Amino acid sequence: MTATFIHPLTGFIEKTFVITEFELRKLRHDFTELITRALQPALWLLIFGQVFARSGAMHTGNIPYLDFIAPGILAQSVLFVAIFYGINVIWERDLGIVQKFLASPTPRAALVLGKGLSAGIRSLSQMVIVYGLSLLLGVKLNWNPLALLNVLVIVILAATLFGTFSLIIACIVKTRERFMGVGQVLTMPLFFASNAIYPTTIMPGWLKTISHLNPLTYVVDALRTSMLAGSPSTFGPSLDYAVILLTTTILVFIGARLYPRLAS
Amino acid sequence: MSDIVLEIKNLTRRFGAFTAVDALTLSVNAGEVFGLLGSNGAGKTTTIKMLTTLLPPSAGEARVAGFSITTQAVGVRRAIGYVPQAVSVDGSLTGYENLLIFAKLYDLPHREQQARIAEALEFMNLTADAKRLVAEYSGGMVRRLEIAQSTLHRPKVLFLDEPTVGLDPIARDAVWKHLINMRANYGTTLFFTTHYLEEAESHCDRMAIMHLGKVAALGTSAKNSRLRLAAATH
Protein backbone atom coordinates (compact mmCIF):
# COMPACT_ATOMS: atom_id res chain seq x y z
CA MET A 1 0.00 0.00 0.00
CA THR A 2 1.12 3.52 -0.70
CA ALA A 3 1.60 5.78 2.23
CA THR A 4 1.93 9.09 0.37
CA PHE A 5 0.01 11.85 2.04
CA ILE A 6 -2.63 13.51 -0.10
CA HIS A 7 -4.33 16.66 1.03
CA PRO A 8 -8.08 16.02 1.45
CA LEU A 9 -9.03 18.87 -0.87
CA THR A 10 -6.59 17.79 -3.59
CA GLY A 11 -7.82 14.23 -3.17
CA PHE A 12 -11.44 15.36 -3.45
CA ILE A 13 -10.82 17.37 -6.65
CA GLU A 14 -8.70 14.60 -8.21
CA LYS A 15 -11.28 11.91 -7.46
CA THR A 16 -14.12 14.08 -8.74
CA PHE A 17 -12.36 14.38 -12.10
CA VAL A 18 -11.59 10.64 -12.18
CA ILE A 19 -15.29 9.86 -11.74
CA THR A 20 -16.24 12.44 -14.39
CA GLU A 21 -13.62 11.14 -16.84
CA PHE A 22 -14.89 7.57 -16.72
CA GLU A 23 -18.55 8.63 -16.88
CA LEU A 24 -17.69 10.48 -20.09
CA ARG A 25 -15.76 7.52 -21.50
CA LYS A 26 -19.02 5.58 -21.41
CA LEU A 27 -20.56 8.11 -23.81
CA ARG A 28 -18.61 6.78 -26.79
CA HIS A 29 -21.16 4.01 -27.13
CA ASP A 30 -24.16 6.19 -26.70
CA PHE A 31 -24.57 8.40 -29.74
CA THR A 32 -28.22 7.69 -30.52
CA GLU A 33 -29.06 9.41 -27.26
CA LEU A 34 -27.62 12.68 -28.57
CA ILE A 35 -29.99 12.63 -31.53
CA THR A 36 -33.12 11.90 -29.49
CA ARG A 37 -32.21 14.67 -27.08
CA ALA A 38 -32.36 17.20 -29.92
CA LEU A 39 -36.04 16.56 -30.45
CA GLN A 40 -37.54 18.31 -27.45
CA PRO A 41 -35.85 21.72 -27.83
CA ALA A 42 -36.70 21.58 -31.53
CA LEU A 43 -40.40 21.11 -30.74
CA TRP A 44 -40.43 23.93 -28.20
CA LEU A 45 -38.64 26.42 -30.41
CA LEU A 46 -40.07 25.53 -33.82
CA ILE A 47 -43.67 24.94 -32.77
CA PHE A 48 -44.44 26.53 -29.41
CA GLY A 49 -42.02 29.42 -29.97
CA GLN A 50 -43.15 30.26 -33.48
CA VAL A 51 -46.86 30.06 -32.63
CA PHE A 52 -46.57 32.29 -29.59
CA ALA A 53 -44.28 34.70 -31.42
CA ARG A 54 -46.97 35.16 -34.08
CA SER A 55 -49.76 35.58 -31.53
CA GLY A 56 -47.91 38.43 -29.86
CA ALA A 57 -49.49 37.40 -26.57
CA MET A 58 -46.28 37.62 -24.52
CA HIS A 59 -44.86 41.01 -23.68
CA THR A 60 -41.12 40.56 -23.65
CA GLY A 61 -40.07 44.18 -23.98
CA ASN A 62 -37.67 45.06 -26.80
CA ILE A 63 -36.73 41.46 -27.38
CA PRO A 64 -38.66 39.38 -29.94
CA TYR A 65 -40.42 36.41 -28.31
CA LEU A 66 -38.32 33.77 -30.10
CA ASP A 67 -35.15 35.46 -28.91
CA PHE A 68 -36.63 35.60 -25.42
CA ILE A 69 -37.38 31.89 -25.17
CA ALA A 70 -34.22 30.54 -26.90
CA PRO A 71 -32.16 30.74 -23.66
CA GLY A 72 -35.21 29.49 -21.73
CA ILE A 73 -35.45 26.41 -23.93
CA LEU A 74 -31.72 25.80 -23.54
CA ALA A 75 -32.15 25.90 -19.76
CA GLN A 76 -35.21 23.68 -19.99
CA SER A 77 -33.52 21.05 -22.13
CA VAL A 78 -30.52 21.04 -19.78
CA LEU A 79 -32.94 20.54 -16.87
CA PHE A 80 -34.81 17.72 -18.63
CA VAL A 81 -31.62 15.88 -19.53
CA ALA A 82 -30.00 16.31 -16.12
CA ILE A 83 -33.02 15.53 -13.95
CA PHE A 84 -33.14 11.95 -15.27
CA TYR A 85 -29.41 11.39 -14.92
CA GLY A 86 -29.79 9.67 -11.55
CA ILE A 87 -31.43 6.63 -13.11
CA ASN A 88 -27.93 5.44 -14.09
CA VAL A 89 -27.05 5.24 -10.44
CA ILE A 90 -30.09 3.03 -9.79
CA TRP A 91 -28.84 0.71 -12.56
CA GLU A 92 -25.42 0.66 -10.97
CA ARG A 93 -26.98 -0.09 -7.62
CA ASP A 94 -29.04 -3.00 -8.95
CA LEU A 95 -25.72 -4.43 -10.07
CA GLY A 96 -22.97 -4.12 -7.46
CA ILE A 97 -21.13 -1.12 -8.90
CA VAL A 98 -22.22 1.56 -6.42
CA GLN A 99 -21.42 -0.77 -3.52
CA LYS A 100 -17.90 -1.34 -4.79
CA PHE A 101 -17.22 2.39 -5.15
CA LEU A 102 -18.60 2.98 -1.66
CA ALA A 103 -16.27 0.33 -0.24
CA SER A 104 -13.32 2.24 -1.78
CA PRO A 105 -11.68 5.19 0.01
CA THR A 106 -13.11 7.67 -2.54
CA PRO A 107 -14.73 10.63 -0.75
CA ARG A 108 -18.53 10.41 -1.06
CA ALA A 109 -18.76 14.01 -2.18
CA ALA A 110 -16.38 13.21 -5.06
CA LEU A 111 -18.59 10.30 -6.15
CA VAL A 112 -21.59 12.65 -6.21
CA LEU A 113 -19.97 15.74 -7.74
CA GLY A 114 -18.04 13.62 -10.26
CA LYS A 115 -21.28 12.20 -11.59
CA GLY A 116 -23.04 15.57 -11.44
CA LEU A 117 -20.22 17.19 -13.37
CA SER A 118 -20.37 14.53 -16.05
CA ALA A 119 -24.08 15.32 -16.45
CA GLY A 120 -22.89 18.93 -16.86
CA ILE A 121 -20.47 18.13 -19.65
CA ARG A 122 -22.91 15.77 -21.37
CA SER A 123 -25.47 18.55 -21.60
CA LEU A 124 -23.15 20.69 -23.74
CA SER A 125 -24.74 18.90 -26.69
CA GLN A 126 -27.93 20.79 -25.80
CA MET A 127 -26.06 24.06 -26.20
CA VAL A 128 -24.99 23.08 -29.71
CA ILE A 129 -28.55 22.03 -30.59
CA VAL A 130 -30.20 25.22 -29.28
CA TYR A 131 -27.60 27.47 -30.93
CA GLY A 132 -28.21 25.65 -34.22
CA LEU A 133 -31.99 26.05 -33.94
CA SER A 134 -31.61 29.70 -32.93
CA LEU A 135 -29.49 30.41 -36.01
CA LEU A 136 -32.13 28.77 -38.14
CA LEU A 137 -34.88 30.94 -36.61
CA GLY A 138 -32.90 34.18 -36.88
CA VAL A 139 -32.43 34.77 -33.16
CA LYS A 140 -29.92 37.60 -32.61
CA LEU A 141 -27.19 35.74 -30.73
CA ASN A 142 -24.22 37.29 -28.98
CA TRP A 143 -21.09 35.79 -30.61
CA ASN A 144 -18.62 37.50 -28.31
CA PRO A 145 -16.19 34.71 -27.23
CA LEU A 146 -16.48 35.72 -23.58
CA ALA A 147 -20.27 35.58 -23.74
CA LEU A 148 -20.07 32.14 -25.37
CA LEU A 149 -17.72 30.96 -22.65
CA ASN A 150 -20.15 32.29 -20.08
CA VAL A 151 -23.03 30.34 -21.63
CA LEU A 152 -20.86 27.20 -21.68
CA VAL A 153 -19.99 27.55 -17.99
CA ILE A 154 -23.60 28.25 -16.99
CA VAL A 155 -24.83 25.22 -18.96
CA ILE A 156 -22.28 22.95 -17.24
CA LEU A 157 -23.07 24.37 -13.80
CA ALA A 158 -26.82 24.17 -14.30
CA ALA A 159 -26.68 20.55 -15.44
CA THR A 160 -24.35 19.73 -12.54
CA LEU A 161 -26.89 21.29 -10.19
CA PHE A 162 -29.87 19.37 -11.56
CA GLY A 163 -27.80 16.20 -12.11
CA THR A 164 -26.83 16.23 -8.44
CA PHE A 165 -30.45 16.88 -7.50
CA SER A 166 -31.35 13.85 -9.58
CA LEU A 167 -28.79 11.71 -7.73
CA ILE A 168 -30.39 12.76 -4.45
CA ILE A 169 -33.79 11.64 -5.70
CA ALA A 170 -32.23 8.31 -6.75
CA CYS A 171 -30.74 7.85 -3.27
CA ILE A 172 -34.16 8.41 -1.72
CA VAL A 173 -36.47 6.42 -4.00
CA LYS A 174 -33.98 3.66 -5.01
CA THR A 175 -36.16 2.07 -7.71
CA ARG A 176 -36.43 2.95 -11.40
CA GLU A 177 -40.22 3.09 -11.44
CA ARG A 178 -40.50 5.52 -8.54
CA PHE A 179 -37.59 7.54 -9.90
CA MET A 180 -39.27 8.06 -13.27
CA GLY A 181 -42.46 9.06 -11.49
CA VAL A 182 -40.79 11.61 -9.26
CA GLY A 183 -38.70 12.96 -12.16
CA GLN A 184 -41.77 13.56 -14.26
CA VAL A 185 -43.62 15.19 -11.38
CA LEU A 186 -40.75 17.62 -10.77
CA THR A 187 -39.74 18.77 -14.24
CA MET A 188 -42.88 20.59 -15.33
CA PRO A 189 -43.36 22.61 -12.10
CA LEU A 190 -39.69 23.63 -12.16
CA PHE A 191 -40.07 24.68 -15.79
CA PHE A 192 -43.37 26.53 -15.48
CA ALA A 193 -42.43 28.24 -12.21
CA SER A 194 -39.50 29.92 -13.94
CA ASN A 195 -38.87 32.72 -16.41
CA ALA A 196 -38.04 30.25 -19.22
CA ILE A 197 -40.98 30.94 -21.55
CA TYR A 198 -42.54 34.08 -20.04
CA PRO A 199 -41.17 36.92 -17.94
CA THR A 200 -41.82 36.81 -14.19
CA THR A 201 -43.40 40.28 -14.46
CA ILE A 202 -46.59 38.81 -15.96
CA MET A 203 -46.89 36.12 -13.24
CA PRO A 204 -49.42 36.29 -10.41
CA GLY A 205 -47.78 37.21 -7.09
CA TRP A 206 -47.67 33.71 -5.61
CA LEU A 207 -46.05 32.21 -8.70
CA LYS A 208 -43.58 35.06 -8.88
CA THR A 209 -42.50 34.30 -5.31
CA ILE A 210 -42.03 30.63 -6.13
CA SER A 211 -40.11 31.46 -9.29
CA HIS A 212 -37.67 33.53 -7.24
CA LEU A 213 -36.93 30.44 -5.13
CA ASN A 214 -36.41 28.31 -8.21
CA PRO A 215 -32.74 27.94 -9.27
CA LEU A 216 -33.85 27.48 -12.89
CA THR A 217 -34.95 31.14 -12.92
CA TYR A 218 -31.38 32.25 -12.22
CA VAL A 219 -30.01 29.84 -14.80
CA VAL A 220 -32.36 31.31 -17.42
CA ASP A 221 -31.50 34.86 -16.39
CA ALA A 222 -27.77 34.17 -16.69
CA LEU A 223 -28.19 32.44 -20.04
CA ARG A 224 -30.45 35.17 -21.43
CA THR A 225 -27.94 37.86 -20.48
CA SER A 226 -25.01 36.13 -22.20
CA MET A 227 -26.69 34.42 -25.10
CA LEU A 228 -28.58 37.37 -26.55
CA ALA A 229 -27.23 40.66 -27.79
CA GLY A 230 -28.57 43.50 -25.65
CA SER A 231 -30.63 41.69 -23.02
CA PRO A 232 -30.07 43.17 -19.56
CA SER A 233 -29.92 40.81 -16.57
CA THR A 234 -32.88 40.87 -14.16
CA PHE A 235 -30.97 39.83 -11.05
CA GLY A 236 -27.39 40.66 -12.04
CA PRO A 237 -24.80 38.08 -13.11
CA SER A 238 -23.22 37.85 -9.64
CA LEU A 239 -26.49 36.93 -7.96
CA ASP A 240 -27.19 34.39 -10.73
CA TYR A 241 -23.79 32.76 -10.26
CA ALA A 242 -24.05 32.90 -6.47
CA VAL A 243 -27.44 31.17 -6.41
CA ILE A 244 -26.32 28.46 -8.85
CA LEU A 245 -23.02 27.75 -7.07
CA LEU A 246 -24.49 27.83 -3.58
CA THR A 247 -27.38 25.53 -4.52
CA THR A 248 -24.97 23.07 -6.17
CA THR A 249 -22.72 23.06 -3.10
CA ILE A 250 -25.64 22.37 -0.78
CA LEU A 251 -26.92 19.62 -3.06
CA VAL A 252 -23.47 17.96 -3.26
CA PHE A 253 -23.30 18.05 0.52
CA ILE A 254 -26.75 16.45 0.89
CA GLY A 255 -25.95 13.95 -1.89
CA ALA A 256 -22.73 12.89 -0.15
CA ARG A 257 -24.71 12.23 3.04
CA LEU A 258 -27.38 10.21 1.23
CA TYR A 259 -25.19 8.30 -1.24
CA PRO A 260 -24.22 5.51 1.21
CA ARG A 261 -27.94 4.65 1.47
CA LEU A 262 -27.62 3.09 -1.98
CA ALA A 263 -25.46 0.31 -0.55
CA SER A 264 -27.83 -0.77 2.20
CA MET B 1 1.64 -11.70 19.16
CA SER B 2 -0.72 -13.49 16.84
CA ASP B 3 -1.38 -11.98 13.47
CA ILE B 4 -5.09 -11.31 13.62
CA VAL B 5 -6.25 -9.27 10.64
CA LEU B 6 -9.97 -9.41 11.30
CA GLU B 7 -11.47 -9.27 14.75
CA ILE B 8 -15.24 -9.30 15.17
CA LYS B 9 -16.81 -8.81 18.60
CA ASN B 10 -20.54 -9.10 19.27
CA LEU B 11 -21.31 -7.61 15.87
CA THR B 12 -25.05 -7.12 15.58
CA ARG B 13 -27.35 -5.72 12.93
CA ARG B 14 -31.06 -5.32 13.37
CA PHE B 15 -33.57 -4.29 10.72
CA GLY B 16 -36.59 -3.20 12.75
CA ALA B 17 -37.57 -6.15 14.90
CA PHE B 18 -35.55 -8.58 12.80
CA THR B 19 -32.00 -9.41 13.89
CA ALA B 20 -30.00 -10.29 10.77
CA VAL B 21 -26.67 -10.67 12.54
CA ASP B 22 -26.78 -11.56 16.21
CA ALA B 23 -23.71 -10.87 18.38
CA LEU B 24 -21.25 -12.38 15.92
CA THR B 25 -17.78 -12.98 17.35
CA LEU B 26 -14.95 -14.28 15.18
CA SER B 27 -11.32 -13.69 14.42
CA VAL B 28 -9.37 -14.40 11.26
CA ASN B 29 -5.60 -14.67 10.96
CA ALA B 30 -3.52 -12.91 8.35
CA GLY B 31 -3.15 -14.96 5.19
CA GLU B 32 -6.03 -17.26 6.06
CA VAL B 33 -8.76 -18.37 3.67
CA PHE B 34 -11.88 -18.09 5.77
CA GLY B 35 -15.31 -19.21 4.59
CA LEU B 36 -18.63 -18.15 5.98
CA LEU B 37 -21.08 -20.86 5.09
CA GLY B 38 -24.83 -20.67 5.42
CA SER B 39 -28.17 -20.74 3.68
CA ASN B 40 -29.88 -17.67 2.21
CA GLY B 41 -30.94 -15.29 4.96
CA ALA B 42 -28.36 -16.58 7.45
CA GLY B 43 -26.81 -13.11 7.69
CA LYS B 44 -23.70 -13.64 5.54
CA THR B 45 -24.16 -10.66 3.22
CA THR B 46 -25.16 -8.36 6.10
CA THR B 47 -21.95 -9.39 7.89
CA ILE B 48 -19.83 -8.60 4.82
CA LYS B 49 -21.59 -5.24 4.36
CA MET B 50 -20.75 -4.26 7.92
CA LEU B 51 -17.13 -5.39 7.58
CA THR B 52 -16.73 -3.40 4.34
CA THR B 53 -18.23 -0.28 6.01
CA LEU B 54 -21.29 -0.26 3.75
CA LEU B 55 -23.70 -0.81 6.62
CA PRO B 56 -23.26 0.53 10.16
CA PRO B 57 -23.68 -2.11 12.87
CA SER B 58 -26.51 -1.76 15.41
CA ALA B 59 -24.17 -2.95 18.15
CA GLY B 60 -20.76 -4.51 18.58
CA GLU B 61 -17.50 -3.76 16.85
CA ALA B 62 -15.03 -5.12 14.36
CA ARG B 63 -11.47 -4.23 13.46
CA VAL B 64 -10.15 -4.87 9.99
CA ALA B 65 -6.36 -4.65 9.57
CA GLY B 66 -6.33 -2.78 12.87
CA PHE B 67 -8.93 -0.18 11.85
CA SER B 68 -12.32 0.09 13.49
CA ILE B 69 -15.24 -0.28 11.07
CA THR B 70 -17.22 2.32 13.02
CA THR B 71 -14.67 5.05 13.73
CA GLN B 72 -11.94 4.50 11.10
CA ALA B 73 -13.98 3.62 8.03
CA VAL B 74 -11.56 5.23 5.56
CA GLY B 75 -8.65 3.24 7.02
CA VAL B 76 -10.68 0.05 6.59
CA ARG B 77 -11.56 0.99 3.00
CA ARG B 78 -7.90 1.49 2.10
CA ALA B 79 -6.98 -1.90 3.56
CA ILE B 80 -9.66 -4.04 1.92
CA GLY B 81 -10.90 -5.20 -1.44
CA TYR B 82 -14.54 -6.10 -1.99
CA VAL B 83 -16.20 -8.26 -4.60
CA PRO B 84 -19.98 -7.96 -4.14
CA GLN B 85 -22.36 -10.73 -5.03
CA ALA B 86 -23.80 -8.92 -8.07
CA VAL B 87 -21.74 -7.80 -11.06
CA SER B 88 -19.61 -4.87 -9.98
CA VAL B 89 -17.63 -3.98 -13.08
CA ASP B 90 -19.01 -1.56 -15.65
CA GLY B 91 -20.19 -3.18 -18.88
CA SER B 92 -19.91 0.07 -20.84
CA LEU B 93 -16.18 0.37 -20.14
CA THR B 94 -13.38 -1.94 -21.31
CA GLY B 95 -11.63 -4.34 -18.95
CA TYR B 96 -8.60 -2.08 -18.97
CA GLU B 97 -10.68 1.02 -18.15
CA ASN B 98 -12.38 -0.77 -15.28
CA LEU B 99 -8.95 -1.38 -13.78
CA LEU B 100 -7.60 2.10 -14.58
CA ILE B 101 -10.39 3.89 -12.69
CA PHE B 102 -9.69 1.86 -9.57
CA ALA B 103 -5.92 2.36 -9.88
CA LYS B 104 -6.67 6.10 -9.79
CA LEU B 105 -9.26 5.97 -7.01
CA TYR B 106 -6.90 4.03 -4.76
CA ASP B 107 -4.06 6.52 -5.39
CA LEU B 108 -1.65 4.03 -6.92
CA PRO B 109 1.49 6.01 -7.82
CA HIS B 110 1.13 7.22 -11.39
CA ARG B 111 4.29 5.54 -12.69
CA GLU B 112 3.20 2.17 -11.27
CA GLN B 113 -0.37 2.17 -12.57
CA GLN B 114 0.28 0.70 -16.02
CA ALA B 115 2.58 -2.03 -14.69
CA ARG B 116 0.10 -3.00 -11.96
CA ILE B 117 -2.78 -3.16 -14.43
CA ALA B 118 -0.75 -5.23 -16.88
CA GLU B 119 0.26 -7.59 -14.08
CA ALA B 120 -3.32 -7.95 -12.82
CA LEU B 121 -4.61 -8.65 -16.34
CA GLU B 122 -1.88 -11.24 -16.90
CA PHE B 123 -2.50 -12.81 -13.52
CA MET B 124 -6.23 -13.18 -14.16
CA ASN B 125 -5.63 -14.35 -17.72
CA LEU B 126 -7.43 -11.37 -19.27
CA THR B 127 -4.63 -9.64 -21.21
CA ALA B 128 -6.03 -10.58 -24.62
CA ASP B 129 -9.47 -9.17 -23.73
CA ALA B 130 -8.34 -5.99 -22.00
CA LYS B 131 -9.52 -3.65 -24.77
CA ARG B 132 -12.93 -5.28 -25.17
CA LEU B 133 -16.08 -3.91 -23.57
CA VAL B 134 -16.93 -5.81 -20.41
CA ALA B 135 -20.51 -6.22 -21.67
CA GLU B 136 -19.05 -8.84 -24.05
CA TYR B 137 -17.31 -10.82 -21.26
CA SER B 138 -18.47 -14.23 -20.01
CA GLY B 139 -19.51 -14.68 -16.39
CA GLY B 140 -16.19 -16.23 -15.42
CA MET B 141 -14.22 -13.41 -17.08
CA VAL B 142 -16.34 -10.80 -15.28
CA ARG B 143 -15.60 -12.43 -11.92
CA ARG B 144 -11.87 -12.59 -12.66
CA LEU B 145 -11.89 -8.94 -13.71
CA GLU B 146 -13.70 -8.03 -10.48
CA ILE B 147 -11.05 -9.82 -8.46
CA ALA B 148 -8.31 -8.06 -10.43
CA GLN B 149 -10.05 -4.74 -9.83
CA SER B 150 -10.43 -5.20 -6.09
CA THR B 151 -6.87 -6.40 -5.56
CA LEU B 152 -4.96 -3.81 -7.66
CA HIS B 153 -4.06 -1.91 -4.50
CA ARG B 154 -2.90 -5.13 -2.77
CA PRO B 155 -5.47 -5.16 0.02
CA LYS B 156 -4.74 -6.96 3.28
CA VAL B 157 -8.17 -8.56 3.27
CA LEU B 158 -10.29 -9.42 0.26
CA PHE B 159 -14.01 -9.85 0.95
CA LEU B 160 -15.90 -11.95 -1.57
CA ASP B 161 -19.66 -12.36 -1.35
CA GLU B 162 -20.57 -15.68 -3.00
CA PRO B 163 -17.79 -15.36 -5.57
CA THR B 164 -18.66 -18.40 -7.64
CA VAL B 165 -22.44 -18.30 -7.64
CA GLY B 166 -23.83 -18.73 -11.16
CA LEU B 167 -20.52 -19.93 -12.65
CA ASP B 168 -20.03 -23.27 -14.39
CA PRO B 169 -17.61 -25.73 -12.72
CA ILE B 170 -14.72 -24.87 -15.05
CA ALA B 171 -15.05 -21.11 -14.48
CA ARG B 172 -15.45 -21.77 -10.76
CA ASP B 173 -12.20 -23.74 -10.65
CA ALA B 174 -10.41 -21.01 -12.61
CA VAL B 175 -11.59 -18.33 -10.14
CA TRP B 176 -10.37 -20.39 -7.19
CA LYS B 177 -7.06 -21.16 -8.84
CA HIS B 178 -6.48 -17.41 -9.20
CA LEU B 179 -7.59 -16.65 -5.66
CA ILE B 180 -5.29 -19.27 -4.15
CA ASN B 181 -2.39 -18.02 -6.30
CA MET B 182 -3.06 -14.52 -5.09
CA ARG B 183 -2.91 -15.54 -1.49
CA ALA B 184 0.36 -17.35 -2.20
CA ASN B 185 1.91 -14.35 -3.99
CA TYR B 186 0.67 -11.44 -1.89
CA GLY B 187 -0.40 -13.02 1.40
CA THR B 188 -3.92 -11.64 0.95
CA THR B 189 -6.42 -12.84 3.55
CA LEU B 190 -9.55 -14.13 1.85
CA PHE B 191 -12.90 -13.84 3.61
CA PHE B 192 -15.72 -15.25 1.53
CA THR B 193 -19.29 -16.38 1.85
CA THR B 194 -20.80 -19.36 0.11
CA HIS B 195 -23.63 -21.80 0.37
CA TYR B 196 -21.68 -24.59 -1.26
CA LEU B 197 -20.33 -26.89 1.42
CA GLU B 198 -17.88 -28.59 -0.92
CA GLU B 199 -16.47 -25.24 -1.99
CA ALA B 200 -15.79 -24.25 1.60
CA GLU B 201 -14.41 -27.69 2.33
CA SER B 202 -11.92 -27.73 -0.52
CA HIS B 203 -10.61 -24.16 -0.27
CA CYS B 204 -10.86 -22.91 3.31
CA ASP B 205 -8.33 -23.06 6.07
CA ARG B 206 -11.17 -22.50 8.48
CA MET B 207 -14.88 -21.92 8.17
CA ALA B 208 -17.84 -20.86 10.20
CA ILE B 209 -21.36 -22.00 9.63
CA MET B 210 -23.83 -19.22 10.09
CA HIS B 211 -27.43 -19.85 11.00
CA LEU B 212 -30.06 -17.23 11.88
CA GLY B 213 -27.43 -14.54 12.39
CA LYS B 214 -25.20 -16.56 14.70
CA VAL B 215 -22.16 -18.75 14.28
CA ALA B 216 -23.61 -22.22 14.68
CA ALA B 217 -20.29 -23.98 14.21
CA LEU B 218 -16.67 -23.09 13.71
CA GLY B 219 -14.00 -25.44 12.56
CA THR B 220 -11.22 -26.44 10.27
CA SER B 221 -13.08 -29.05 8.29
CA ALA B 222 -16.65 -29.32 7.19
CA LYS B 223 -17.22 -32.69 8.85
CA ASN B 224 -16.09 -31.29 12.14
CA SER B 225 -18.37 -28.27 11.72
CA ARG B 226 -21.35 -30.40 10.88
CA LEU B 227 -20.88 -32.36 14.08
CA ARG B 228 -20.77 -29.19 16.11
CA LEU B 229 -23.74 -27.75 14.27
CA ALA B 230 -25.71 -30.83 15.22
CA ALA B 231 -24.62 -30.38 18.79
CA ALA B 232 -25.50 -26.70 18.80
CA THR B 233 -29.02 -27.13 17.48
CA HIS B 234 -30.01 -29.96 19.83
Interface residues (C-beta under 8 A of the other chain):
Chain A: M1 T2 T4 I6 G11 E14 K15 V18 F22 R25 K26 H29 D30 E92 D94 L95 G96 I97 Q99 K100 F101 L102 A103 S104 P105 T106 P260 A263 S264
Chain B: K49 T52 T53 L54 L55 V74 R77 R78 A79 I80 Y82 V83 P84 Q85 A86 V87 S88 V89 D90 S92 L93 E97 I101 F102 K104 L105 Y106 D107 L108 P109 L133 Q149 S150 H153 R154
